[in-house]
Amino acid sequence: MKSAYGVAALIRKDNLILSVARRKNPTMFGLPGGKRERHETEEEACIREIKEETGLVITNLKEVFRDHCGSNKAVTFTCDY
């Protein structure tokens, strides 16, 4: 089974958290992010995914959560933009 490595960003402003609609079910929302490419670090993947999904350029990433489920891994960062 192929493993996946996901990244996401918790982006806050004025006590609000940015969420995005899910592609397969636009009635569900989650944190913006996506999958890491082999050549990328976790931080590089998160920066790229957030730029692709939201147009925001994020900086100062800080890890806040890491999860492992079998061969799948995910990391969530807070950031500045």
BAVEX-642647 format. One record per residue: x, y, z of N, C-alpha, C in turn; residue number from 1. Coordinates in Angstrom, 2 decimals. Layout:
<sites>
<site <X Y Z> <X Y Z> <X Y Z> NUM>
...
</sites>
This chain:
<sites>
<site <0.84 -1.18 0.00> <0.00 0.00 0.00> <0.89 1.25 0.00> 1>
<site <0.57 2.20 -0.85> <1.33 3.44 -0.95> <1.01 4.33 0.25> 2>
<site <2.04 4.94 0.81> <1.80 5.83 1.95> <1.58 7.25 1.46> 3>
<site <0.82 8.00 2.23> <0.55 9.41 1.93> <1.14 10.26 3.04> 4>
<site <1.56 11.45 2.67> <2.12 12.37 3.64> <1.42 13.70 3.44> 5>
<site <0.55 14.06 4.36> <-0.24 15.27 4.23> <0.29 16.40 5.08> 6>
<site <0.01 17.61 4.62> <0.37 18.83 5.35> <-0.84 19.76 5.36> 7>
<site <-0.96 20.55 6.41> <-2.05 21.51 6.51> <-1.59 22.71 7.33> 8>
<site <-2.31 23.82 7.17> <-1.97 25.03 7.92> <-3.20 25.55 8.65> 9>
<site <-2.99 25.91 9.90> <-4.01 26.56 10.72> <-3.73 28.05 10.61> 10>
<site <-4.56 28.75 9.83> <-4.35 30.17 9.54> <-5.44 30.96 10.26> 11>
<site <-5.01 31.83 11.18> <-5.95 32.59 12.00> <-5.83 34.08 11.74> 12>
<site <-6.99 34.76 11.81> <-7.02 36.22 11.75> <-8.28 36.69 12.45> 13>
<site <-8.14 37.65 13.37> <-9.28 38.22 14.08> <-10.17 37.13 14.69> 14>
<site <-9.56 36.16 15.35> <-10.27 35.06 16.02> <-11.07 34.18 15.07> 15>
<site <-10.73 34.20 13.78> <-11.35 33.33 12.79> <-10.29 32.38 12.26> 16>
<site <-10.70 31.19 11.83> <-9.80 30.20 11.26> <-10.20 29.98 9.81> 17>
<site <-9.23 30.07 8.91> <-9.49 29.86 7.49> <-9.75 28.39 7.22> 18>
<site <-10.86 28.09 6.56> <-11.14 26.72 6.13> <-11.48 26.74 4.65> 19>
<site <-11.34 25.59 4.03> <-11.64 25.46 2.60> <-12.59 24.29 2.39> 20>
<site <-13.41 24.40 1.34> <-14.33 23.32 0.99> <-13.53 22.14 0.43> 21>
<site <-13.95 20.95 0.73> <-13.30 19.75 0.21> <-13.73 19.52 -1.23> 22>
<site <-12.79 19.10 -2.07> <-13.05 18.91 -3.49> <-14.14 17.87 -3.74> 23>
<site <-14.08 16.74 -3.04> <-15.02 15.66 -3.29> <-16.38 15.89 -2.64> 24>
<site <-16.43 16.77 -1.64> <-17.70 17.08 -0.98> <-17.67 18.54 -0.56> 25>
<site <-18.16 19.44 -1.41> <-18.07 20.88 -1.12> <-18.91 21.34 0.07> 26>
<site <-19.68 20.45 0.67> <-20.41 20.82 1.88> <-19.59 20.58 3.13> 27>
<site <-18.42 19.94 2.98> <-17.51 19.70 4.10> <-16.32 20.65 4.00> 28>
<site <-15.83 21.09 5.14> <-14.72 22.03 5.19> <-13.60 21.48 6.05> 29>
<site <-12.40 21.96 5.78> <-11.23 21.56 6.56> <-10.13 22.59 6.39> 30>
<site <-9.00 22.31 7.02> <-7.86 23.21 6.90> <-7.27 23.10 5.50> 31>
<site <-6.76 24.21 4.94> <-6.10 24.12 3.64> <-4.80 23.33 3.75> 32>
<site <-4.49 22.58 2.72> <-3.26 21.79 2.69> <-3.35 20.76 1.60> 33>
<site <-2.49 19.76 1.67> <-2.47 18.72 0.65> <-1.36 17.73 0.89> 34>
<site <-0.90 17.11 -0.19> <0.11 16.07 -0.09> <1.50 16.59 -0.40> 35>
<site <2.45 16.05 0.33> <3.86 16.39 0.13> <4.42 15.61 -1.05> 36>
<site <5.20 16.29 -1.89> <5.92 15.63 -2.98> <7.22 15.06 -2.42> 37>
<site <7.77 14.05 -3.08> <8.98 13.39 -2.58> <10.16 14.32 -2.35> 38>
<site <10.34 15.30 -3.19> <11.50 16.18 -3.11> <11.33 17.32 -2.10> 39>
<site <10.15 17.44 -1.48> <9.86 18.57 -0.61> <10.02 18.24 0.87> 40>
<site <10.36 19.25 1.64> <10.26 19.13 3.09> <8.79 19.33 3.45> 41>
<site <8.44 19.05 4.67> <7.07 19.30 5.13> <6.71 20.77 4.98> 42>
<site <7.63 21.63 5.38> <7.38 23.07 5.32> <7.21 23.56 3.88> 43>
<site <8.07 23.08 2.98> <7.96 23.46 1.56> <6.63 23.02 0.97> 44>
<site <6.21 21.81 1.31> <4.93 21.29 0.81> <3.77 22.14 1.32> 45>
<site <3.82 22.52 2.58> <2.74 23.32 3.15> <2.68 24.69 2.50> 46>
<site <3.83 25.32 2.32> <3.88 26.64 1.66> <3.29 26.54 0.25> 47>
<site <3.70 25.52 -0.51> <3.20 25.35 -1.88> <1.70 25.09 -1.90> 48>
<site <1.24 24.18 -1.06> <-0.19 23.84 -1.05> <-1.07 25.04 -0.67> 49>
<site <-0.64 25.81 0.33> <-1.43 26.97 0.75> <-1.46 28.01 -0.37> 50>
<site <-0.34 28.21 -1.04> <-0.30 29.15 -2.17> <-1.26 28.68 -3.28> 51>
<site <-1.24 27.40 -3.60> <-2.11 26.85 -4.64> <-3.59 26.98 -4.28> 52>
<site <-3.92 26.69 -3.04> <-5.33 26.65 -2.63> <-5.92 28.01 -2.28> 53>
<site <-5.09 28.90 -1.75> <-5.65 30.16 -1.22> <-5.03 31.41 -1.83> 54>
<site <-3.87 31.28 -2.45> <-3.15 32.45 -2.95> <-2.30 33.13 -1.89> 55>
<site <-2.38 32.66 -0.65> <-1.59 33.25 0.44> <-0.15 32.74 0.42> 56>
<site <0.78 33.62 0.76> <2.18 33.24 0.93> <2.42 33.19 2.44> 57>
<site <2.65 31.98 2.95> <2.81 31.83 4.40> <4.28 31.76 4.77> 58>
<site <4.58 32.17 6.00> <5.94 32.16 6.53> <5.89 31.75 8.00> 59>
<site <7.05 31.58 8.59> <7.17 31.34 10.03> <6.33 30.15 10.48> 60>
<site <6.47 29.03 9.79> <5.69 27.84 10.12> <6.16 27.23 11.44> 61>
<site <5.19 26.83 12.27> <5.47 26.16 13.53> <4.57 24.95 13.64> 62>
<site <5.18 23.79 13.84> <4.40 22.56 13.94> <3.54 22.57 15.21> 63>
<site <2.26 22.20 15.05> <1.37 22.13 16.21> <0.76 20.74 16.40> 64>
<site <0.80 19.92 15.35> <0.17 18.60 15.46> <0.79 17.67 14.44> 65>
<site <1.06 16.44 14.86> <1.58 15.40 13.96> <0.79 14.13 14.23> 66>
<site <0.37 13.47 13.15> <-0.45 12.27 13.30> <0.10 11.17 12.39> 67>
<site <0.08 9.95 12.88> <0.48 8.78 12.10> <-0.65 7.77 12.19> 68>
<site <-1.08 7.28 11.04> <-2.10 6.24 10.99> <-1.62 5.20 9.98> 69>
<site <-1.02 4.13 10.47> <-0.42 3.16 9.57> <0.73 3.80 8.82> 70>
<site <0.70 3.70 7.50> <1.78 4.29 6.69> <1.47 5.74 6.32> 71>
<site <0.31 6.24 6.68> <-0.05 7.64 6.39> <0.40 8.55 7.52> 72>
<site <0.91 9.72 7.12> <1.39 10.70 8.09> <0.82 12.05 7.72> 73>
<site <0.64 12.90 8.73> <0.16 14.26 8.49> <0.75 15.19 9.54> 74>
<site <1.03 16.41 9.10> <1.54 17.43 10.03> <0.78 18.72 9.78> 75>
<site <0.42 19.40 10.87> <-0.28 20.67 10.80> <0.59 21.76 11.41> 76>
<site <0.63 22.90 10.72> <1.44 24.04 11.16> <0.54 25.23 11.44> 77>
<site <1.00 26.13 12.33> <0.49 27.49 12.37> <1.48 28.32 11.57> 78>
<site <1.06 29.52 11.17> <1.94 30.30 10.31> <1.55 31.77 10.32> 79>
<site <2.40 32.58 9.73> <2.10 33.97 9.44> <1.85 34.07 7.94> 80>
<site <1.22 35.15 7.53> <1.02 35.38 6.09> <1.10 36.85 5.78> 81>
</sites>
